């Protein structure tokens, strides 16, 4: 059974079915304390999501992750969607009070809330997806966004006519900074003097803001756009298609959203990654560290289908570079550039 918790009141209702409406009712069994049971029975997993589970992007992937864990491990799972910043601490605390062994916070914007409450609930293990924390009962799950966006940067630089590329994100924090950096490094490996700009809408789901930002970037001459948004991502892809420029999908393979515009997608199988950490937790093998997963796990991070506009030679070059990264012929290390700590690409 997958439980859905009311995001505002955090009230549990007895019910035989899980409500699927935006009223966000929940059904539950009696609350039990955390257990150390390594078997399926009694192991409880929850996830707090900043957006809706039907966004066909970030939030849906998180929801699918806990359900994959339920399927593989026989765990009891629950979720709460559309958690506003002000509600994050209470949402995570509520799951811990109700005896959930493992709680995922699906987004780096939850880091402050995790840090605030984790010590109060030593029997619950918290995982920040895209987070940057580690501790006694805290881990972070990171896809190596830089590796995926590096490949997209290579493709974008080969496809641009204006030599102007742009990145649109929902919020600026380490994961989006990392992804923008990868896009920049990949593009400059093809065209060192290419121009790359970034903008952040401040909202992962605001369609109007996403479209407005996209049109502004296109008006400024950018003809390839890499986006990382949630429910608002189709607005970017469709605006790019309407204006005859190119774009990249993110998290899900989004080629079908705008087939004429999408060159490929940075596909991030967060569902598989979440289920992997859930299995470690169930077996009591999870550690307080940052788990970073890259192209070495093609079942988790890969390029999606290529759009018809991408020539075969460009496709093959991106796949060759992908293999070079896996083989560590190209690698990324910490460095300083323009006075800032970042990552730089190196060749073995």
Secondary structure, DSSP 8 states (H G I E B T S, - for coil): -EEE--TTT---B--SS---STT---B-----------SSTT-EEEEEESS-TTSSSHHHHHHHHHHHHHHHH--EEEEE-S--GGGHHHHHHHHHHTT-SEEEEESGGGHHHHHHHGGG-TTSEEEEET----BTTEEEEEE-HHHHHHHHHHHHHHH-SSSEEEEEESS-SHHHHHHHHHHHHHHHHH-TT-EEEEEE-S-SS-HHHHHHHHHHHHHTT--EEEEE-STTHHHHHHHHHHTT-EEEEEES--GGGSTTTEEEEEEE-HHHHHHHHHHHHHTT---SSEEEE-TT-TTTEEE----TTS-HHHHHHHHHHHHHHHTTSEEEEEEEETTEEEEEEEE-
